[in-house]
Amino acid sequence: MNWFYLALAITAEVIATSFLKPSEGFTRLWPSVAVVIGYGVAFFMLSLTLRTIPVGIAYAIWSGVGTVLIAIIAWLIFGQRLDVPGVLGIGLIIAGVVILNVFSKAAAH
């Protein structure tokens, strides 16, 4: 169940971060509400995750997967360009999360 909580935390964080640009510095009500609620849900779900998953592992996965998803959303929705070093960096983040989960004994499975 804790991995499900972590997935919800990542999803809520990605949704909240995606609404930061449309909130236009918190000057638009509904995107701003989405940001606040999304981050609230994200941190609550992350706190539930930390009951059994070590904080360093959970945060590394949360931030790594979130970063990759936001980069993809920025490319698809906001037209942000991804150059070769950017794609390489995203690949390294993905590799790091996989290595952490597959090979590290620090990850609680």
N, C-alpha and C positions, 0 to 999 in steps of 0.2 A: 504494500500500500504506500510505503514511503517513496518509492520511485514514481508512483502515480502522482503523489503530492508534488514531487519535484517537477514532473512534466507540467502540471497545472501552474506551478510557480513560473516556469519558463514561458509558458503560453501567455499568462497574464502580464508578465514583464514585457514581452514582445509587443503585445497589444498596446500597453501603456506607452511604450517608447515610440511606437508607430504614430500615436496621436500627438506627440510633442510638437512636431512641425506644424500640423494643422491647427494646433491651439494658438499659434502665433504669439508666443510669450505669455500664455494664459490670458489672452484678451478675448478669446472666443469660448463661450460657456461650455457647450457640449463636448468639444474635444478636450477641454480642460478637465471636465468631470470624468471623462474616460481615462485620462492620465492618472488622476488621483485614485479613482476606484481600482484601476488596473494595478498600480503599484501597491495599494493596500492589500489586494488579494495576493499579489506576488509574494510580498513579505510574510503574510500570514501562512501561505502554503509552504514557503521556505522554512518557516519556524517549525511547522509540523514535520517536515523532512528531517530536521536536525535532531529529532528524537532518537534516530538510529543511525543515520548517515553522518560521518564526521564532517564538521563544518568546512574544512579545507577541501574535501572531495566534493561536497554538495555545491559549494560556491564556485569551484573551478568548472564544474559541469554546467551550472546555472549561467554563469557569465560567458563561458565559451560557446555554448549552444545558442544563447541569446544573441551574442555578437554576430555569429554566423547568420542566424535568421534575420536579424535587423539589416545586415549588409545585403542580403538577398531581397528583402522588402524594399530597401532604399533603391536598389537597382531596378526592380520591377515596377514599383509604384511612383517613386519620386524621380526616376530617370538618372540616378547617380551612376556615374561610370565606374567600372571596375577594370583596372589595368592588370597586367600580368603579376606585378608584385602583390597587388591586392588579392587576387585569386590565390596566389601562392600562400599568402598569409592566412587566408581563410582555410585553405587545405591543411596548413600546419595546426590551426586551432582544432579542426576536426580530428586530425591524427592524434593530437594531445588528449582529447576527450576519450577517444577509442583506447589509446594506450593506458590511460588512467583506469578505465573500466575493465579492460580485458586482462591486463598484466599486473596491475598494482594490487598488492595485498592490503593496502590501506583502504580500498573501496569496500564498503560493507555490502555484500550481495545476499 
